Amino acid sequence: MAKAKSDHVLVGKTFTAKGQLYRVQDVQGTIVYASKMIDDKTCQRGRPSKFELPDIVTLLGVSLASLEAAAVKPIKVKPKPEEIVEEVPAPLPAKIAPPTQEEIEAKKKSLANLLALFPDISSSSDW
């Protein structure tokens, strides 16, 4: 799985070193990882070359102060409107009424019909 692309200011910039064109792939501390360019759009696959950050900054013609200023981007935050939440009392749980006499009789009859389907256990010990 590919690593997440760094959001550093130098990522994607191209520079020439030792007669070869390189594109910055990642910056970690003072180490810059750059891949050799095959043509105008594609980089060579494999492990990128390591360069020192001050060397790359001088090759690109950028000062470290401007690089730090570009790295700190102002964050624009739009204030959210306050949501007005009205408190509505939760509905009370419905009380469960005790079963009526008819419901109790219906359950007894249903259970008796279910038990009638099975043979009597006392009359035979084997099924």
Number of C-alpha atoms within 10 A of each C-alpha: 3 4 5 6 9 13 11 15 15 21 17 15 12 20 18 14 13 6 7 10 17 23 23 23 20 21 20 10 8 11 15 21 20 25 21 22 18 13 9 8 7 11 17 14 10 8 10 18 15 14 16 13 18 15 13 19 15 11 13 14 9 12 12 13 9 9 14 11 10 13 13 9 8 7 6 6 6 6 6 6 6 6 6 6 6 6 6 6 6 6 6 6 6 6 6 6 6 7 8 8 8 9 11 11 11 11 11 12 12 12 11 11 11 10 11 10 8 8 10 10 9 6 7 8 7 5 5
